[in-house]
Amino acid sequence: MHSPPSTCLRIARTMDPLAKQIFKGVLVAELVGSFGAYFLFRKLNTSQEFRQTMSKKFPFILEVYCKSTEHSGMYGIREQEQEKWLNSKN
């Protein structure tokens, strides 16, 4: 069962200051991580040049991007990119 709201407020007020700092730090880290992941995905999704750079420097990140787009129903991006990159070398 859930505690009544007044009980939750009492617990929050009586938290150790160190626990409050840790909680705030974890919350900030989660927000920064979420925004970072969003902007990385957006850049990968909109820039072929950035995807090519990531494929050379951080191939595991590009692999996660490709798998997530395939999971959402967009197939063939990886193959199209590899074909474009091969054609641009020739």
Buried (B, 14 or more C-beta within 10 A) or exposed (E): EEEEEEEEEEEEEEEEEEEEEEEEEEEEEEEEEEEEEEEBBEEBBEEEEBBBEBBEEEEEBBEBBBEEBEEEEEEEBBEEBEEEBEEEEE
